[in-house]
Amino acid sequence: MEVVYRGRFSPRIFLYNLAMADFRDLGRTLLFFGALVILIGALLYFGVKLPVRLGKLPGDIVHRGEHSTFYFPIVTCLLLSAALSFLFWLFSHFRR
């Protein structure tokens, strides 16, 4: 059984438009991750000038022994988790 296409619909044009939509989505994803990398880089570069240093917040656990040091930045982890959760919520809210 052979399918005959008449009118404006052409499988070749449909596949071309489908491929272009995939490239558009790939471009958006790359732009998003590029902006995220720039934001992280700026935070690391300008982080020493901030009044609050991540990793040295009150509540971070530091135990210095005679031959070792144990460091667990629990407050920094909680703060980063809250900030990332808010950013992902904001991103999903505006994507709808």
Secondary structure as the mmCIF struct_conf table of DSSP 4:
data_model
#
loop_
_struct_conf.conf_type_id
_struct_conf.id
_struct_conf.beg_label_comp_id
_struct_conf.beg_label_asym_id
_struct_conf.beg_label_seq_id
_struct_conf.end_label_comp_id
_struct_conf.end_label_asym_id
_struct_conf.end_label_seq_id
TURN_TY1_P TURN_TY1_P1 GLY A 7 ARG A 8
HELX_RH_AL_P HELX_RH_AL_P1 PRO A 11 PHE A 46
HELX_RH_3T_P HELX_RH_3T_P1 GLY A 47 LYS A 49
BEND BEND1 LEU A 50 VAL A 52
TURN_TY1_P TURN_TY1_P2 LEU A 54 GLY A 55
TURN_TY1_P TURN_TY1_P3 PRO A 58 GLY A 59
STRN STRN1 ILE A 61 ARG A 64
BEND BEND2 GLU A 66 HIS A 67
STRN STRN2 THR A 69 PHE A 72
HELX_RH_AL_P HELX_RH_AL_P2 ILE A 74 ARG A 95
#
